[in-house]
Amino acid sequence: MSYKQSVISVGTSPTLIGTPGPGGILVQNLSAVAVFLGGPNVTADAAATGGLTLPASVTTPVLVPTGLRPTTVDADDGLYARVATGTASVSVLGAL
């Protein structure tokens, strides 16, 4: 099994940070501000579309399942991140 890693800059608009893989992905917030994780319409607040809050300098495993068939990827599959203001860097590690 091989792995893919990257560091991604996240701003106030939803940014795709990961796509489905067999083992999910690890996401680490490298910044001093909270990052919100969710789908393509994630918001940085407590609204119905508000994301899972990843506090500053925290790492979390995230299971990002594939579509209905294990070998397919749907158009809406993926993990997105955003911040309330400014920018943040997140590090992502996933199995291919």
C-alpha positions in Angstrom: 0.0 0.0 0.0 1.3 3.4 -0.9 0.5 6.8 0.8 -0.1 10.3 -0.5 0.7 13.3 1.6 0.3 17.0 1.1 0.1 20.4 2.8 -2.9 22.5 1.6 -3.7 26.1 2.3 -7.3 26.6 3.3 -9.2 29.9 3.2 -12.7 31.1 3.7 -14.2 29.1 0.8 -14.5 25.3 0.9 -11.3 23.7 -0.4 -11.0 20.0 -1.3 -8.3 18.5 0.9 -8.9 14.8 0.4 -10.6 12.1 -1.7 -11.8 8.6 -0.8 -9.2 6.0 -0.2 -9.3 2.5 1.3 -8.2 3.6 4.8 -9.6 7.1 5.2 -7.2 10.0 5.8 -5.4 11.8 8.6 -5.8 15.5 8.8 -3.6 17.7 10.9 -4.3 21.4 11.5 -0.9 23.1 11.3 -2.2 26.6 12.1 -3.3 28.6 15.1 -6.9 28.9 13.9 -9.7 26.3 13.9 -10.4 24.5 10.6 -13.9 23.3 9.7 -14.2 19.9 7.9 -17.2 18.7 5.9 -18.7 18.4 2.4 -18.5 20.8 -0.5 -20.9 23.2 1.2 -19.2 23.3 4.6 -19.5 26.5 6.6 -17.4 27.8 9.4 -20.1 28.1 12.0 -22.8 26.3 13.9 -25.4 26.3 11.1 -26.8 23.1 9.7 -24.0 23.1 7.1 -21.4 23.8 9.8 -18.4 21.5 9.7 -16.6 19.4 12.3 -14.2 21.7 14.1 -10.5 20.8 14.0 -8.9 23.0 16.6 -5.4 24.5 16.2 -2.5 22.0 16.1 -4.8 18.9 16.3 -4.7 15.7 14.2 -7.8 13.6 13.5 -8.5 10.5 11.5 -11.3 11.0 9.0 -13.1 8.1 7.2 -14.0 9.3 3.7 -16.0 6.4 2.2 -16.3 5.7 -1.5 -19.6 5.6 -3.4 -22.1 2.8 -3.3 -19.7 0.5 -5.1 -16.3 0.2 -3.4 -14.3 0.8 -6.6 -16.2 4.0 -7.6 -15.9 7.6 -6.6 -19.0 9.8 -6.7 -18.8 13.4 -7.8 -19.6 14.6 -4.3 -17.1 12.3 -2.5 -14.3 14.1 -0.8 -13.4 16.1 2.3 -13.5 19.9 2.3 -12.1 22.4 4.8 -12.4 26.1 5.4 -11.7 28.7 8.1 -13.9 31.5 9.4 -11.3 34.2 8.6 -7.8 34.3 7.2 -6.0 31.1 6.1 -4.8 27.9 7.6 -2.5 25.1 6.5 -3.5 21.5 6.9 -1.4 18.4 6.4 -3.2 15.4 4.9 -2.0 11.7 4.8 -4.0 9.0 3.1 -3.5 5.5 1.7 -3.9 5.1 -2.1 
